[in-house]
Structures are given as C-alpha cells and as structure tokens.
C-alpha cells in the first residue's frame, strides 16, 4: 500500500481555480463515499478550507493514483479548468512532513495561524465517522496532532495571532473610521466566522448579525457574543441593512448578489473569505460597494511576521523530531508485520508435520523414525523457498540478495 496526498492551494491556484475544485464541507461524506469507491483507494481523508483542498489517501498500488485524479477532475464546477497543472502530489514520508507543517501553521497564508489545526481535526473526524480511515491514516493523523500541539506549546508561533479573520478587521479599518453606527453581517458560523465576529465585535459596532444554513450553529455563536442569529433565508434583508458583510461559509451557491446591494446610498464593504466564492462578480459594477476575496487578504499579512518567522525555525525542529519518530514507527510496524507473517508460516509448517507425525505414531511406527522424518520435512519445507530465491539470485548476479541472506541468517561463509 502507498500513502499519497494530492493538494491544490493558494500557492499555485487563484481563488477561482480553487473554487472550481473545492469539495465543500457540508458534502464531505458524499465526496468521501465517491472517493473510496475508486479502484485501489483503501483509506481517505479530505481537507477543504478557503485556501486549499487536499486529499490524503492510502492506495493499494501507486498506479491507482490516476483513478483519484480523474475522480477529482470530474468534480470540477468549471469544465474549462484542468486540475493537473495546479496539483501537488506527495508520497509516503513527504506526506507526513507536509501535514505536520500544515497543522503547525507553517503552510498557511498567515504564518502560524491556528485555525488550520481545527480544520484538519474536523476533516479527520468526518472521515472517521464515514468509516474510511484505517490504521495507516489513523497513525499519521494522531502523530500530526501530537507534533502540532508540541509546536504550539513549545514555540512562539501562535503569539500575536494574525489570521485571515484578523485581516478582515484590518480591511474594515481601512474603509471606515467609526463603527458606532455600523451594522455588520457575518455569513457562516464556523471557526473563521467566529473569529470574524470576535475581531469586528471589538470595534463596538451598532449591530452584528450572523446567518448560517444551520440556525442552531448560528444561535450558539450569537449567544456567545450577544448578537442576533438568522437562517440563510434572511440574508437578502440583512444585506440591505449591513454596512459590512463578511462571508466565511462552505457553499456552492452565490449568497450575495448585486440586487441585494444596488439600492444602498452609503459605502458598503463586502469581504468573501469563502471557497467557493459566494459573492457575485457583478458587485464590482456598484460604485458604493468595495469587495474583497480571500486572495486580497494576502497583502494584509505583515504584522508580527518577523516573530513568526523566527518561531518557525524552532517549529521545524519539532516537526523534524516528530517526522523521525513517525518514520521509525512505520518501519517498526512494517518489520513486525513481516515477523508475524514469518512466524505464522513456520507455525503452519510445524502444525502440518506434527499432525502427520502423530498419525504415524498412532499407527505404531517407530518413534525414532517418526521424529527423524518430522525434523527432515520441517527443514526441507522451511528452507525450500529461501533456497530457490538464493539460487535464482546467484544465477542473476544479484549479489545484494546474497549479502542480505547471509546477514539475515547470520552466516559466515568461506570460499571453497
């Protein structure tokens, strides 16, 4: 089996491309079913955020990777986009190294941002619930969580946090000087939306509305920050009232369109932190509307950068340590499996010959002859396959195999 990851992220693909190949959070169970139905896919986890979509799979054979790529291509929301030019594929230990860096915030648009770890945990839990995670992925993700925790507690990577949500606050301050009369609409109720509410709430606006597909989640967020909760059916009305609109939601539908904001008489700022994008491109024609997407926040990420870069150096050391431990663990498991298989094979040979020998004894044969034949047969059966392999290796000139055989059996052989 082979561990492989496939990724499309902000480093190689713009927001529209990422939107085309995103696998929305609310549909993850369905996507996982489809992915695991592909030939050769044994286990899988799908991570989908505003900046990346990544697939972690255990394949029966590496050639089965083509089935996964073709499946993902078929999920594209835009027919004219080809997945392969934007795809990053990793194998085995490179998968573990990347995921450890990702969970520790070293691969994020905002260096050291903590939300990604929660998103990875959620992706893992969804896959676990779907029954598509086995031993290999389970060991990988548990080790990743352990390393990420060590990085958070042992380094300053999370100090003075600057996140995508915090960048929304900076953009708001660029467009407005006073918030006491401003109404804010936040669409979504996940981690990013919660941070947006927290950051913008610190500006003491006149009102904050939170709208979400699941009203219960919106109510939990609303109760925490003493704001009002609504369903998505209220977006049109709330958008007309709002001066600032921030979307941070997984949805395949456009939620904010030109008609909702066309009649506004004052400046309105719209920030779309969602992938796929949920604001209409037509907003650009409205002079009183200023809109941003997730790619625009890249320019806001400067605060505390030096501190985070220094902390990242120490974080890499913890990741390197965790990676070495993971690789050693996987090697040990591989050797344990081989030893178990060898012992099982030996047991089957012994059990088979013992059964025959007992029958001979019951039939009154000489015990000394029975024991001699028992030992002779076990020796022949156990050594048959290694002997054939060594002989073939010698004929083929494979000196490495002969050397390994000497080492494994502890042999010292002189020349004749």
Helices and strands as residue ranges (DSSP letters): E 2-9, H 15-20, G 25-27, H 28-36, E 41-48, E 52-59, G 62-64, H 65-74, G 84-86, E 88-91, H 93-103, H 115-130, H 135-154, H 164-175, E 183-187, H 191-201, E 207-212, H 215-225, E 228-231, G 232-234, H 235-241, E 244-247, H 258-261, E 268-272, G 281-285, E 289-293, G 294-300, H 305-362, H 367-395, H 399-409
